[in-house]
Amino acid sequence: MTSTTISVNGRTVTADVEPRLSLADFLREHEGLTGTHTACEHGVCGACTIMLDDRPARSCITLAVAAHGAEVRTVEGYDGDETMATIRESFKKAHAVQCGYCTPGMLATAYDIVTRLPDADRDRIRLELAGNLCRCTGYIGIVDAIEMTLAEIRGGS
Amino acid sequence: MKPAPFDYARAESLDEAVRLLSGADGDARPLAGGQSLGPMLNLRIARPALLVDLSPIAELREVSEDEDGVTIGASVVHSAVEDGEVPDVTGGLMRRAASGIAYRAVRNRGTVAGSLAHADPAGDWAPVTMALGASLGVTGPEGRRTVAADAFITDPLTTVLEPGEIVEAIRVPRLSGTARWGHYKLCVKPGDFAESLAVVVRDPDRDRCRVALAGPTHAPILLDGVAGLVAEASGWSDALADEIKDAAGGGIAAAGFADADDRYAMNVHATVTVRAAREALSR
């Protein structure tokens, strides 16, 4: 067992874990934060995408022990965040959610697109979403939602 | 899919990393961003006895620029290159290459040196560093040495690194102002590993022209015949494209890079080479 100390949604957590435990499983099983989903578990599908030190990262191929000292933000950690509130509202309006399995990862990537690339056009949004698979929506609604969010933020500022 | 059990140690210094990696009966692996090793662990393709985490080592995160080029520490991530946090001494080639690697979430963790050391034959950095004439600083139990990027990967997933050795930094020489480059990556979906990836660097002021090619089945190669044609060229023409395609085919067959009877693979690699050369000669 190895000790790891991680800030999870603003709360500092210290735990002794097996080195092979992924950050995704740590969040789900040790912290009960089941909003982080695992699917492919080898970094391809994007369902497990979380914010690690304010940048999107794959929690399935990041070890909990290697996240020692990092700040993690999961889909449960956006209370009071206006940007995420806008993204979520847009996802609802654009029907960007169907079964919901990919959604936590989609929201993390959407948050990254909206904050890092405020001028992203539709093609760029699609390119940036290449690392998040959705088997329900056909992506149209998700791209619409991110485009809608960007337009709303531009209009509001 | 969960990894088989392994031990884990955080190295606080390079010396400690080398010492730890030299133990474990040769069954220790360094861990940087883990974006290549992580999937291999989860798929149980890699089953090391010990992982040595390099992330606490501050000096591996250093980047230094001088007149002749830039030295990129082994823990520098792809997105730092993509965002221009690493001084681009290559006129945009490294930024282009970085932005096409996997996805942003992977680029935020994955390292340039780790990608090279993992040595996936279709990895993005090997042909770029080979075409640029870059080199790798390596440290290990016997001390330090420098390895040219074109001599680093010997076979798929195999490098010249000896047990206990790790890549410390990558040295990228500065291109002159008149240098031009081409970079063409063929993949089915953005972020995939390349089906074929060619990089052309033409720097007449430094009397250098190099062409590198990577693909999924063979270690990356240099195509000297194509480089000769690109160096001599004064512009782009269909006739030159045909010459380059022939020269690429010859180089690919001679190196055993693709099966000469596999007309699809031969065509893909030769065409990708032509497209990279066209970009270099059309800028």
Interface residues (C-beta under 8 A of the other chain):
Chain A: T2 E18 P19 R20 S22 D25 E41 H42 G43 V44 G46 T49 L52 R55 P56 A57 R58 C60 I61 T62 L63 V65 A66 H68 A108 T109 D112 L127 E128 A130 G131 N132
Chain B: M1 K2 P3 A4 P5 F6 D7 Y8 R10 L31 G34 Q35 G38 P39 L41 N42 L43 L51 D53 S55 S79 A102 Y103 R104 A105 V106 N108 R109 K189 P190 G191
